Amino acid sequence: MSGDGNQITVVIVGSQKFMVLVIFRYETCTLLGYDMEVGLLVPLVLFLLQPLQHIEVVIIHDYTLPDVNKLVESFSERWAATTLLTATPAPDLSQLLVALTSFHTNDLRYMVLLCSANTTWTIFDMVSRHNLESRRVRWLVVANEPNVADTLPHWLREESMVGLAARVRSDLYNIYSSYVDHKNQVRFHKVGSWRGQSTGSLSRPLFPDIVNLYRNFKGRQLVTAVVDYWPFFEVKTLDNGTAVAGKGIDVNTINTLGYYLNFTYRVRVPDDKQWGTVQEDGTVTGMVGEVAARRANLAINEITITASRETVVDFSSPYFFATTSIVSRAPAEKNRSLAVFYPFSSLNHHHPGKPVARVFLATQTVIFLLVRLLCHLIWKYSVVAVYSGTLTSYLIKPSFDKPVDSLEDLLAARERGVVAVVTRGTSTERMFKVTEKNTARIGSRVGLEIYSIMYLVEGYHLAINTFYPQSYGVACPPNAPYVATLSLMLDRMVQAGLVDKWYRDEVTLLKQRSGQRRKSGQNGASRVEQGRVAVKPLALDHVQVK
């Protein structure tokens, strides 16, 4: 391939993970001589890729580098799979998409790019606009201008892991590796040098292991999307309007991550103050939307890992597991005026408020009196004793309607006028509506339990059975390189029992503060406490025949 003027050579090397090598040539082909130029390029690329094994090579070029086929042949002799893509007259997005997403193994894919300067910038712009970065992709840039280390970061995002070889003179290249500084800006730092045909040296890996790299964020301040939703994340507002973290399970979680990974964070509350979902028009709302648009480095606050959310953000491994439950009005006590008929099980299936039931009960009353007289004559005190004891138990122990403890109970409760409700409001609003109306609220058992204890003295019932298990994770931008490190640390925290401990601590503290408000009335009257009915136990003197 021949040409003059500004030239850039780009070779894309692909394997299970993905790295790109970008080679800039801004002089004419005759600056170093045709043979010498090709002779420098091949050993330089091989030096930068020599530690790698079993990789594919994808070369993208725009015919600005002389005799690129010889370079492809050199790579083909060392790697089994070599792919050649052209970028003329302009880069093809469909070809680039295939090259960046078609992985056949679990290794990194290394790519070498050989194009003009304008084509190179266009490729990086396409990658960022279409979110084509990947944790399995690496970019390597070989430039003929020493100041490329200052200009290239403008086109890069953190998800693009880039190595750079910038030529200082005809036979000397400085080798750089990309990183993100404390201001969250992509920068390059020198890791070695290469001299012509000599071996060269690197003081550190050109592409370090990502997990180890992000074990130290070097004091960066990460933008964290949250909403005010205790017990997971309480948001406080200072006098100057700044939102800061208060207390909660996820506050402890991110504080621990920041301590061990060496980063701080500032709170960002989305305008809609919602968790976020993918809309029909493709827009993303809430905390998830802040992360998907890269206005935040992560989001944490009881964010459920769902398939739709995973299409726009990456999640860490789950660190908290919860289930869905039902909270409803506490079961109402049955009318005791008809307790005399409770020992007869056949009567328990009829509603005492209906006219037909009242006629039936009157008829049964007459029958009962006759049966009682007959029982006195035949069995004397035997039946009377059994009946009296059973009746006494019904009078001593209050009888309640069947509580809503499962989805089946919820379906049956519809006959009593109970309405199942799922709303988007706060848990506080949801809980109060339960007692005001004959509704059954469906939601996270953790949230329902916390807010039940926090706000209600009596009048609610938390279902015993649960369903629809959910897992919560930390949401990160697509292909964020630090997801693996966050997952590793979260797994250790879960295994150590820290997250469960923080949850128990919040519940214990809440119970202590709410204890006085939840005490029962006087004279041993029945009460509802934390969703459970407290009754006076049946003693032996209650079953004695007087």
C-alpha positions as CSV (number, residue, x, y, z in Angstrom):
1,M,0.0,0.0,0.0
2,S,1.5,3.4,-0.9
3,G,0.6,7.0,-0.5
4,D,1.9,10.3,0.7
5,G,0.9,13.0,3.0
6,N,-0.4,12.3,6.5
7,Q,-0.7,8.6,7.1
8,I,-1.9,6.4,9.9
9,T,-1.5,2.7,10.1
10,V,-4.0,0.7,12.2
11,V,-3.9,-3.0,12.9
12,I,-6.6,-4.8,14.9
13,V,-5.6,-7.9,16.7
14,G,-8.5,-10.0,18.1
15,S,-8.7,-12.9,20.5
16,Q,-11.1,-13.8,23.3
17,K,-10.6,-10.3,24.8
18,F,-10.0,-7.2,22.6
19,M,-7.1,-4.9,22.3
20,V,-6.5,-2.3,19.5
21,L,-3.1,-1.0,18.3
22,V,-3.3,2.4,16.5
23,I,-0.3,3.5,14.4
24,F,-0.1,7.1,13.4
25,R,2.2,8.2,10.5
26,Y,2.2,11.9,9.8
27,E,5.4,12.0,7.6
28,T,5.7,10.8,4.0
29,C,6.7,7.3,3.3
30,T,10.2,8.3,2.2
31,L,11.0,9.9,5.6
32,L,12.7,6.8,6.9
33,G,12.7,4.9,3.7
34,Y,10.2,2.3,2.5
35,D,12.0,-0.8,3.7
36,M,13.0,0.8,7.0
37,E,9.5,2.0,7.8
38,V,8.0,-1.5,7.4
39,G,11.0,-2.9,9.2
40,L,10.3,-0.7,12.2
41,L,6.6,-1.4,12.4
42,V,6.7,-5.2,12.5
43,P,9.2,-5.6,15.4
44,L,7.5,-2.8,17.4
45,V,4.1,-4.4,17.2
46,L,5.6,-7.8,18.0
47,F,7.4,-6.3,21.0
48,L,4.2,-4.9,22.3
49,L,2.2,-8.1,21.8
50,Q,4.9,-10.7,22.5
51,P,3.6,-11.7,26.0
52,L,0.3,-12.8,24.5
53,Q,-0.6,-16.2,23.3
54,H,-3.3,-17.8,21.1
55,I,-4.8,-14.5,19.8
56,E,-6.6,-13.5,16.7
57,V,-5.3,-10.6,14.6
58,V,-7.7,-8.1,13.0
59,I,-6.1,-5.5,10.9
60,I,-8.1,-2.3,9.9
61,H,-6.4,-0.1,7.3
62,D,-7.2,2.6,4.8
63,Y,-4.4,2.0,2.3
64,T,-2.3,4.8,3.8
65,L,0.5,2.5,4.9
66,P,2.8,1.1,2.2
67,D,2.6,-2.7,1.5
68,V,0.2,-3.5,4.4
69,N,-0.1,-7.0,3.1
70,K,3.4,-7.8,4.2
71,L,2.5,-6.7,7.7
72,V,-0.6,-8.9,7.6
73,E,1.6,-11.8,6.4
74,S,4.0,-11.3,9.3
75,F,1.2,-11.5,11.8
76,S,-0.4,-14.5,10.1
77,E,2.8,-16.5,10.6
78,R,2.5,-16.0,14.4
79,W,-1.3,-16.1,14.9
80,A,-3.6,-18.6,13.4
81,A,-6.5,-16.2,12.7
82,T,-5.9,-12.9,11.0
83,T,-8.7,-10.7,9.7
84,L,-8.3,-7.8,7.3
85,L,-10.8,-4.9,7.3
86,T,-10.6,-1.8,5.2
87,A,-11.7,1.7,6.2
88,T,-12.1,3.4,2.8
89,P,-13.5,5.7,2.0
90,A,-14.8,5.8,5.6
91,P,-15.0,3.3,8.4
92,D,-17.8,0.8,8.1
93,L,-19.8,0.7,11.4
94,S,-21.2,-2.8,10.6
95,Q,-17.7,-4.2,10.1
96,L,-16.5,-2.5,13.3
97,L,-19.5,-3.9,15.2
98,V,-18.6,-7.4,14.1
99,A,-15.0,-7.0,14.9
100,L,-15.7,-5.7,18.4
101,T,-18.5,-8.1,19.4
102,S,-17.8,-11.4,17.7
103,F,-15.9,-13.3,20.3
104,H,-15.2,-17.0,20.1
105,T,-13.3,-17.5,23.3
106,N,-13.0,-16.0,26.7
107,D,-9.6,-14.3,26.1
108,L,-8.9,-10.7,25.4
109,R,-9.1,-9.5,21.8
110,Y,-6.2,-7.4,20.7
111,M,-6.7,-5.0,17.7
112,V,-4.2,-3.1,15.7
113,L,-5.5,-0.1,13.7
114,L,-3.6,1.3,10.6
115,C,-5.4,4.4,9.3
116,S,-5.1,8.1,8.7
117,A,-5.5,10.5,11.6
118,N,-9.0,11.5,10.6
119,T,-10.0,7.9,10.2
120,T,-8.6,7.0,13.6
121,W,-10.6,9.7,15.3
122,T,-13.7,8.7,13.4
123,I,-13.3,5.1,14.6
124,F,-12.9,6.1,18.2
125,D,-15.9,8.4,17.9
126,M,-18.0,5.6,16.5
127,V,-17.0,3.3,19.3
128,S,-18.0,5.8,22.0
129,R,-21.3,6.9,20.4
130,H,-22.4,3.3,19.9
131,N,-21.1,2.0,23.2
132,L,-18.9,-0.5,21.6
133,E,-16.3,-0.5,24.3
134,S,-15.8,-3.8,26.0
135,R,-13.9,-5.2,29.0
136,R,-12.5,-7.8,26.6
137,V,-11.1,-5.2,24.2
138,R,-7.7,-3.4,24.3
139,W,-6.5,-0.6,22.0
140,L,-2.8,-0.1,21.2
141,V,-1.8,3.2,19.5
142,V,1.6,3.7,17.7
143,A,2.0,7.3,16.8
144,N,4.7,9.2,14.9
145,E,4.1,12.4,16.9
146,P,5.2,12.6,20.5
147,N,2.2,14.8,21.6
148,V,-0.4,12.2,20.7
149,A,-0.4,11.3,24.4
150,D,-2.0,14.7,25.0
151,T,-4.5,14.7,22.1
152,L,-5.7,11.1,22.0
153,P,-7.5,11.2,25.4
154,H,-10.0,13.6,24.0
155,W,-11.5,10.7,22.0
156,L,-11.4,8.1,24.7
157,R,-13.6,7.0,27.6
158,E,-12.6,5.0,30.6
159,E,-14.0,1.8,29.1
160,S,-11.4,2.1,26.3
161,M,-8.2,0.5,27.6
162,V,-5.5,2.0,25.4
163,G,-1.7,1.4,25.0
164,L,0.3,4.1,23.1
165,A,3.7,4.0,21.4
166,A,4.7,7.6,20.5
167,R,7.8,8.1,18.4
168,V,10.3,10.5,19.9
169,R,12.9,10.2,17.0
170,S,13.4,7.8,14.1
171,D,14.5,4.9,16.3
172,L,13.0,5.7,19.7
173,Y,9.4,5.2,20.9
174,N,8.0,6.0,24.3
175,I,5.4,3.5,25.5
176,Y,2.4,4.7,27.5
177,S,-0.6,3.1,29.2
178,S,-4.0,4.8,29.7
179,Y,-5.5,5.5,33.1
180,V,-8.1,7.7,34.7
181,D,-7.0,10.5,37.0
182,H,-8.6,11.8,40.2
183,K,-10.8,14.1,38.1
184,N,-12.1,11.1,36.1
185,Q,-10.3,12.2,33.0
186,V,-8.4,9.7,30.7
187,R,-4.7,10.3,30.8
188,F,-1.5,8.4,29.7
189,H,1.6,7.6,31.9
190,K,4.9,6.3,30.6
191,V,5.6,2.6,31.2
192,G,8.7,2.0,29.0
193,S,10.5,2.6,25.7
194,W,11.6,0.8,22.5
195,R,14.7,1.5,20.4
196,G,14.6,0.4,16.8
197,Q,15.4,-3.2,16.3
198,S,16.4,-3.6,20.0
199,T,14.3,-5.4,22.6
200,G,13.0,-2.4,24.6
201,S,11.8,-2.5,28.1
202,L,8.6,-2.0,30.1
203,S,8.5,-1.0,33.8
204,R,5.0,-2.3,34.1
205,P,2.5,-4.2,31.9
206,L,1.1,-2.2,29.0
207,F,-2.3,-3.6,29.7
208,P,-2.5,-4.5,33.4
209,D,-5.0,-6.9,34.8
210,I,-8.2,-5.0,35.3
211,V,-9.2,-6.4,38.6
212,N,-5.8,-5.6,40.1
213,L,-5.8,-2.2,38.4
214,Y,-9.0,-1.1,40.1
215,R,-8.1,-2.4,43.5
216,N,-6.9,1.2,44.0
217,F,-8.9,4.1,42.5
218,K,-6.2,6.5,43.6
219,G,-8.5,8.8,45.5
220,R,-10.9,9.4,42.7
221,Q,-14.3,10.9,43.5
222,L,-17.0,8.8,41.9
223,V,-20.5,10.2,41.1
224,T,-23.1,8.0,42.7
225,A,-26.7,8.0,41.7
226,V,-29.1,7.4,44.6
227,V,-32.6,8.2,45.8
228,D,-33.8,8.9,49.3
229,Y,-35.1,5.4,50.4
230,W,-34.1,4.3,53.9
231,P,-33.3,1.7,55.2
232,F,-31.0,1.3,52.2
233,F,-29.9,4.8,51.4
234,E,-30.9,7.9,53.3
235,V,-30.3,11.2,51.5
236,K,-29.9,14.4,53.6
237,T,-29.9,17.9,52.1
238,L,-27.5,20.5,53.6
239,D,-28.4,24.2,54.0
240,N,-26.7,25.0,50.7
241,G,-28.8,22.5,48.9
242,T,-26.1,19.8,48.5
243,A,-27.3,16.2,48.8
244,V,-25.2,14.0,51.1
245,A,-25.4,10.4,52.3
246,G,-27.1,9.8,55.7
247,K,-27.5,6.3,57.0
248,G,-28.6,2.9,55.6
249,I,-27.5,-0.5,54.4
250,D,-26.2,0.7,51.1
251,V,-24.5,3.7,52.7
252,N,-22.5,1.3,54.7
253,T,-21.9,-0.8,51.6
254,I,-20.4,2.0,49.5
255,N,-18.5,3.5,52.4
256,T,-16.8,0.1,52.9
257,L,-16.1,-0.2,49.1
258,G,-14.6,3.3,49.1
259,Y,-12.4,2.6,52.1
260,Y,-10.8,-0.6,50.7
261,L,-10.7,0.6,47.0
262,N,-9.5,4.1,47.9
263,F,-12.2,6.3,46.4
264,T,-14.7,8.9,47.7
265,Y,-18.1,9.7,46.2
266,R,-20.6,12.5,45.8
267,V,-24.4,12.0,45.7
268,R,-26.4,12.6,42.6
269,V,-30.2,12.4,42.9
270,P,-32.1,11.9,39.5
271,D,-34.7,14.5,38.7
272,D,-37.6,12.0,38.8
273,K,-36.2,10.4,42.0
274,Q,-37.0,7.0,40.7
275,W,-35.0,3.7,40.4
276,G,-35.3,3.7,36.6
277,T,-36.5,1.6,33.8
278,V,-36.2,1.4,30.0
279,Q,-39.1,3.2,28.3
280,E,-40.8,2.1,25.1
281,D,-39.1,5.0,23.2
282,G,-35.7,3.7,24.4
283,T,-35.1,6.4,27.0
284,V,-34.0,5.4,30.4
285,T,-35.3,7.0,33.6
286,G,-34.1,7.3,37.2
287,M,-30.8,6.1,38.7
288,V,-30.4,3.6,35.9
289,G,-30.7,6.4,33.4
290,E,-28.0,8.5,35.1
291,V,-25.6,5.6,34.9
292,A,-26.6,4.6,31.3
293,A,-25.9,8.2,30.2
294,R,-22.6,8.1,32.1
295,R,-23.6,11.1,34.2
296,A,-22.8,8.8,37.2
297,N,-20.1,6.3,37.7
298,L,-22.4,3.9,39.6
299,A,-25.8,3.7,41.2
300,I,-26.7,2.0,44.5
301,N,-29.9,1.8,46.5
302,E,-31.9,-1.4,46.4
303,I,-31.6,-1.6,42.6
304,T,-33.1,-4.9,41.5
305,I,-31.2,-6.7,38.7
306,T,-33.6,-7.2,35.8
307,A,-33.2,-8.3,32.2
308,S,-34.4,-4.9,30.8
309,R,-32.0,-2.9,32.9
310,E,-29.1,-5.1,32.0
311,T,-29.6,-4.0,28.3
312,V,-28.4,-0.5,29.2
313,V,-26.1,-0.9,32.3
314,D,-23.8,-3.5,33.8
315,F,-24.5,-4.9,37.2
316,S,-22.1,-6.1,39.8
317,S,-22.7,-9.5,41.4
318,P,-25.7,-9.5,43.8
319,Y,-24.9,-8.3,47.3
320,F,-28.4,-8.4,48.9
321,F,-31.3,-10.9,48.3
322,A,-34.9,-10.1,49.1
323,T,-38.4,-11.5,48.4
324,T,-41.8,-10.0,47.6
325,S,-44.5,-10.0,50.3
326,I,-48.0,-8.7,50.9
327,V,-49.0,-6.3,53.7
328,S,-52.7,-5.9,54.4
329,R,-55.0,-4.7,57.1
330,A,-54.9,-6.8,60.2
331,P,-57.6,-9.5,60.3
332,A,-60.7,-8.1,61.9
333,E,-62.1,-9.9,65.0
334,K,-65.4,-11.7,64.4
335,N,-68.6,-10.7,66.1
336,R,-68.8,-12.5,69.6
337,S,-72.6,-12.1,69.8
338,L,-72.9,-15.3,67.8
339,A,-70.2,-17.1,69.6
340,V,-72.8,-19.5,71.0
341,F,-73.0,-21.1,67.5
342,Y,-69.3,-21.3,66.9
343,P,-68.9,-24.9,68.3
344,F,-71.1,-26.0,65.4
345,S,-68.7,-25.9,62.5
346,S,-71.5,-25.9,59.9
347,L,-72.3,-22.4,61.0
348,N,-68.9,-21.0,60.4
349,H,-69.3,-21.1,56.6
350,H,-72.1,-18.5,56.5
351,H,-72.0,-14.8,56.7
352,P,-74.0,-13.5,59.7
353,G,-74.8,-10.2,58.0
354,K,-77.0,-11.5,55.2
355,P,-80.8,-11.9,55.6
356,V,-80.7,-15.6,54.5
357,A,-78.1,-16.3,57.1
358,R,-80.2,-14.7,59.8
359,V,-83.2,-16.9,59.0
360,F,-80.9,-19.9,58.9
361,L,-79.4,-19.0,62.3
362,A,-82.9,-18.5,63.8
363,T,-83.9,-22.0,62.7
364,Q,-80.7,-23.4,64.0
365,T,-81.3,-21.7,67.3
366,V,-84.5,-23.6,67.8
367,I,-82.9,-26.9,66.7
368,F,-80.0,-26.2,69.1
369,L,-82.4,-25.7,72.1
370,L,-84.2,-29.0,71.3
371,V,-80.9,-30.8,70.9
372,R,-79.6,-29.4,74.2
373,L,-82.7,-30.5,76.0
374,L,-82.4,-34.0,74.6
375,C,-78.7,-34.1,75.5
376,H,-79.6,-33.2,79.1
377,L,-82.1,-36.1,79.2
378,I,-79.9,-38.8,77.6
379,W,-76.2,-38.0,78.2
380,K,-76.8,-35.7,81.2
381,Y,-73.7,-33.6,81.7
382,S,-71.3,-35.2,79.1
383,V,-72.4,-33.2,76.1
384,V,-72.9,-30.1,78.2
385,A,-69.4,-30.3,79.5
386,V,-67.8,-30.7,76.0
387,Y,-69.9,-27.9,74.6
388,S,-69.3,-25.6,77.5
389,G,-65.5,-26.0,77.2
390,T,-65.6,-25.4,73.5
391,L,-67.8,-22.4,73.8
392,T,-65.5,-21.0,76.6
393,S,-62.5,-21.3,74.3
394,Y,-64.2,-19.3,71.6
395,L,-65.2,-16.6,74.1
396,I,-61.8,-16.4,75.7
397,K,-59.8,-16.5,72.4
398,P,-60.9,-13.9,69.9
399,S,-61.7,-15.2,66.4
400,F,-60.4,-13.4,63.4
401,D,-61.0,-13.4,59.7
402,K,-58.5,-15.4,57.7
403,P,-55.3,-13.3,57.1
404,V,-53.7,-12.7,53.7
405,D,-50.6,-14.9,54.0
406,S,-50.1,-15.9,50.4
407,L,-51.1,-15.2,46.8
408,E,-53.9,-17.8,47.2
409,D,-55.2,-16.0,50.3
410,L,-55.1,-12.7,48.3
411,L,-57.3,-14.2,45.6
412,A,-59.8,-15.5,48.2
413,A,-59.8,-12.1,49.9
414,R,-61.1,-10.5,46.8
415,E,-64.5,-11.9,47.8
416,R,-64.3,-9.7,50.9
417,G,-63.5,-6.6,48.8
418,V,-59.7,-6.6,49.3
419,V,-57.9,-5.0,46.3
420,A,-54.3,-5.8,45.4
421,V,-52.3,-2.6,44.8
422,V,-48.8,-1.9,43.5
423,T,-47.8,1.7,43.3
424,R,-44.8,3.9,42.4
425,G,-45.0,6.1,45.5
426,T,-42.9,5.9,48.7
427,S,-43.3,3.0,51.1
428,T,-44.7,5.4,53.7
429,E,-47.6,6.3,51.4
430,R,-48.2,2.7,50.6
431,M,-48.3,1.6,54.2
432,F,-50.8,4.3,55.3
433,K,-53.1,3.4,52.4
434,V,-53.2,-0.1,53.7
435,T,-54.9,0.9,56.9
436,E,-57.1,3.6,55.4
437,K,-58.5,1.4,52.7
438,N,-59.2,-2.3,52.3
439,T,-56.2,-2.9,50.2
440,A,-53.3,-5.4,50.1
441,R,-49.9,-3.8,49.2
442,I,-47.4,-5.9,47.3
443,G,-43.7,-5.0,47.6
444,S,-40.3,-5.9,48.9
445,R,-40.6,-7.7,52.2
446,V,-37.6,-5.7,53.6
447,G,-39.2,-2.4,52.8
448,L,-42.7,-3.4,54.0
449,E,-41.3,-4.8,57.3
450,I,-39.2,-1.7,58.0
451,Y,-41.9,0.8,57.3
452,S,-44.5,-1.3,59.2
453,I,-42.3,-1.1,62.3
454,M,-41.5,2.5,61.7
455,Y,-44.9,4.1,61.1
456,L,-47.7,1.8,62.2
457,V,-48.8,1.2,65.8
458,E,-51.4,-1.3,64.8
459,G,-53.7,-2.3,61.9
460,Y,-51.4,-4.2,59.5
461,H,-50.5,-7.8,58.8
462,L,-47.3,-8.9,57.0
463,A,-47.8,-12.1,55.1
464,I,-45.9,-15.2,56.3
465,N,-45.2,-16.6,52.8
466,T,-43.1,-14.7,50.2
467,F,-42.6,-15.0,46.5
468,Y,-40.7,-13.6,43.5
469,P,-37.1,-13.6,44.9
470,Q,-35.0,-10.5,43.9
471,S,-31.3,-9.7,44.0
472,Y,-29.9,-6.2,44.3
473,G,-26.7,-5.1,42.6
474,V,-24.6,-2.0,41.9
475,A,-25.4,-0.5,38.5
476,C,-22.4,0.7,36.4
477,P,-22.0,2.2,32.9
478,P,-21.9,-0.3,30.0
479,N,-18.6,-2.2,30.0
480,A,-17.2,-0.3,33.0
481,P,-13.8,-1.9,33.7
482,Y,-14.2,-1.7,37.4
483,V,-17.3,-4.0,37.6
484,A,-15.2,-7.1,38.3
485,T,-13.4,-5.5,41.2
486,L,-16.6,-4.2,42.7
487,S,-18.1,-7.7,42.4
488,L,-15.1,-9.3,44.1
489,M,-15.3,-6.9,47.0
490,L,-19.1,-7.3,47.3
491,D,-18.8,-11.1,47.3
492,R,-16.3,-10.9,50.2
493,M,-18.6,-8.6,52.1
494,V,-21.6,-10.9,51.6
495,Q,-19.5,-14.0,52.7
496,A,-18.4,-12.1,55.8
497,G,-22.0,-11.4,56.7
498,L,-21.5,-7.7,56.7
499,V,-24.6,-6.8,54.6
500,D,-26.9,-9.0,56.7
501,K,-25.4,-7.4,59.8
502,W,-26.1,-3.9,58.6
503,Y,-29.7,-4.8,57.9
504,R,-30.1,-6.3,61.3
505,D,-28.6,-3.2,62.9
506,E,-31.0,-1.0,61.1
507,V,-34.0,-3.1,62.2
508,T,-32.8,-3.3,65.8
509,L,-32.2,0.5,66.0
510,L,-35.7,1.1,64.6
511,K,-37.3,-1.3,67.1
512,Q,-35.6,0.5,69.9
513,R,-36.8,3.9,68.8
514,S,-40.3,2.6,68.1
515,G,-40.7,0.4,71.2
516,Q,-42.6,2.9,73.3
517,R,-45.1,3.8,70.6
518,R,-45.9,0.1,70.0
519,K,-46.9,-0.8,73.6
520,S,-50.4,-2.2,74.0
521,G,-53.5,-0.7,75.7
522,Q,-54.5,-1.3,79.2
523,N,-56.1,-4.4,81.0
524,G,-54.6,-7.0,78.7
525,A,-56.7,-6.0,75.8
526,S,-55.8,-7.6,72.5
527,R,-53.5,-5.5,70.3
528,V,-51.6,-5.8,67.0
529,E,-47.8,-5.5,67.3
530,Q,-45.5,-5.7,64.4
531,G,-48.1,-7.4,62.4
532,R,-48.9,-10.1,64.9
533,V,-52.0,-10.5,67.1
534,A,-51.3,-10.7,70.8
535,V,-54.0,-12.5,72.8
536,K,-54.5,-13.7,76.4
537,P,-53.7,-17.4,76.6
538,L,-56.3,-20.0,77.6
539,A,-55.7,-21.3,81.2
540,L,-57.0,-24.4,82.9
541,D,-59.6,-22.5,84.9
542,H,-61.2,-21.4,81.6
543,V,-62.1,-25.0,80.7
544,Q,-63.4,-26.1,84.1
545,V,-67.2,-26.8,84.3
546,K,-68.8,-24.6,86.8
